[in-house]
C-alpha cells in the first residue's frame, strides 16, 4: 500500500511537470514538431496510466489535454515518410 501511494505521488509530480510543458507549449516556447518528436512516444502510455479520477479531475485537465494532443500528433507523425519526419528533428 505504501509503494502504491509513493508511485501515485511520483506520477502526480510527473503530471505537474507535464503541465509545465503544456504551458510552455501553449506559449510557443518549443516548436510543436519538436514536442511531438521528443514526447510523442510517451504520451499514449501516460494517458493509459491515468486513473479515471485523474482523467476527470479539473486539476489535471491541462496535462491530459496536452498528452491527448501530442498522442494525436504522434499518430500522424508515424504515418509520414522518413524525409517528412526529418523536419521534426530540429
Secondary structure, DSSP 4 states (H G I P E B T S, - for coil): -HHHHHHHHHHHHHHHHHHHHHHHHHTTSS-HHHHHHHHHHHHHHHHHHS-HHHHH-GGGHHHHHHHHHHHHHHHHHHTS-HHHHGGGG-
